[in-house]
C-alpha cells in the first residue's frame, strides 16, 4: 500500500534510477506527502514564485496556477497532489488528475513546482517517483504531460524519466500551440 508520507530516500519500487539525497545535520530530513487543505497558503506561495519566473509572454503563465488551484480545491476522485516538505516548509508540489481520454486509463501530470534553489538536486525526481506511483495505485496505466519547450530543465527531467514525446495532443479538437510539447509514459 502506498504511504502518503515517506522519507525522501524511500525508493518507491519504480524501475529506473532513484536519487538518494544527503540529510544535512543542520536540517530535518525532507518528506513527500499528500496535499491537505491546510497547505493552501504554502502552495499559493510556490505557485506564485513559479509564475513569476516565467516570461510575461508565456501563454501558460495565465493557466498554470488556475489549473492546479482548480484540482486542489475541487478534490476530484482519482487525483493526487504531493508536497515536498523540507524543514517543516512546503517547497515543492506535483500531482496527477484524470484525463478525459483513454477510458479512465490515462492521467495527466500537473505542473511540478519546486523552489529554484532546490532544482537539480534530485527533488523533482523524488516528487515524480511518488506521483507516478500514486497514479499507478489509483488505477492509471499511462500518464500524459504537456510541457512548454521553454522549460529546458523540466523537459530534460521528464525525458530522462522515461516520458516519450508525442507529435500532438491526444485530445480531439485541442488547439495546437507549437511551444507546448506533449509526452506520455506507460506506468503499469
N, C-alpha and C positions, 0 to 999 in steps of 0.2 A: 504494500500500500504506500502511496506517495505521501510523504510527510510535508506539510505546508511550511515548516520552518526547519531548515537544515543548515549545518555549518558549511562555510564556503569550501572547505576541502573535501566535502562529500562528493563522491562520484555517483552519478545517477544511474549507471548501468548502460548508458548510451554508448554506442561504438564511436570511436574517434578519440582524439587526444583530449585529456582533461587537464586543466591548469590547476596546479597546487600552489596556492598563494601563501606567502610567508605571513605569519602573525607577528607583528612587532610588539615588543614588551610594553611599549607605552600606549598601545591601543587594544581594545577588546576585539576578539575575532568577529568578523562580519558574518551575517547570516542572510539567507534569502527566505522570504516568507510571503504568504498571500496578502493582498491588499485588504485593509479594513477601512470602514468609513471614517474612523478617527485619523486616518492618514491623509485626508483631503488637503489640508494646508501644506504639508510637506510635498505632496505630489504636485500641487499647483506651482510651487516654487521651482521644482525640477523642470516642469513643462515650460514655464516662463523663461528659464535660463536657456533651454534648448531652442525655443522660438527666437530669442534674442541673438543667438549665434547664426541663424540662417540669414542669407542675404535678403534684403527687403523685397526684391522682385521674385523671390522664390514662391511659386504658386502654393506649395504645400504649407507654407507658413500659416496661412489662414485656417487650415483644416486640421493640422496635427493635434493641437490641444483640444479642439472641439470634438474630434473623433474619440480620443481617449476619455475625455470627460463624459461623453455620452454613454460609453460602455460601462465605465465605473459607476456612474450614478444609477443606471437602469438595472444593473446586476443580472444580465441575461444568463440563462442556463447554458451550460457547456462553454462558458467563457472563464478565463482566469487571468488575473494580473498579479505579477510577482514583484516584490520590492527588495532592493538590496539595502540592508541596514549596516552601517559601519559606525561604531562608537555611538550607538543609540540615535543615529541620524539617518534618515532615508536619503540615499544618494543615487539610486537608480530604480528604473521601472521598465518592465516589458510585459506584454500579455498576448493572449490569443482570444479570438472571437469567432463565432460561426460565420461561414461564408455561404452565400445563398446558392452556390453551385455544388455539384458533387454529391447530392443526395445525403447530406449530413456527414460525409467523409472528409470534407475539406474545411480547415480553419484558416483564418488569416492572422498572421503575426502582426501585432500592432507595433507602433514605433518604440524603439528601445531608447530610453533616455538614461544618460549616465553623465555625471559631473565631468567636465572637461579634464580636470586634473587627475581623474581616475582611469581615463581611457588608455588603452594599450597595455594594461596590466593584467588582463585575463578576466576582469569582472564581467565584461559583456558576454564572453563565452560561458561563464558560470550562469548568468541570467538566462541565456539561451538554453543551456542544458536543462534547467528546471522548467522553463516554459514549454519546451518541446516534450519533455516527459509528462508534464501536466496535460498537454493536448492529447498525447497518446493515451493516457489513462482516462481521458474524457471520451474516448472512442473515435478520435480522428485518425485517419490514415495518411493524410497529406496536409502539408502546411504551405500556404500561399503567402507571398510577401511582395509589396510594392515599395520601391526604394528609389529615391532621387539619385540620378547619376552624379550629382554634385557632391554627395556624401561619400567620398572616396574611401575613407576608413571603414564606414559601415558596409559598403559594397565588398571590400576585401574580407571583412569579418564573415559575412553570410556566404560568400563564395568559398572561403576556407572551411566553413562549417558544413558544406555539402549541399547548399541550395543551388539548383541549376537555373540558368537564365532561360526564360521563355520568350518567344518572339512578340507576344502581345498578351494582354489581359485575357484570362479565361472567361470573363464575364461578357455576356452578349450585350451589344449596344453600348459598351463602356467607352467614353470618349478617349481618343488616343492623345497622349501627351508624350512627345519624344524625350522629355527629360526624366521620365519615370521608367525604371526597369522593373520587370516582372520576374519573380522567382518562385520555384516550387521545390519542395523537399518531401520525399516519402519518409514517413516516420513510424511505420508499423514494424 
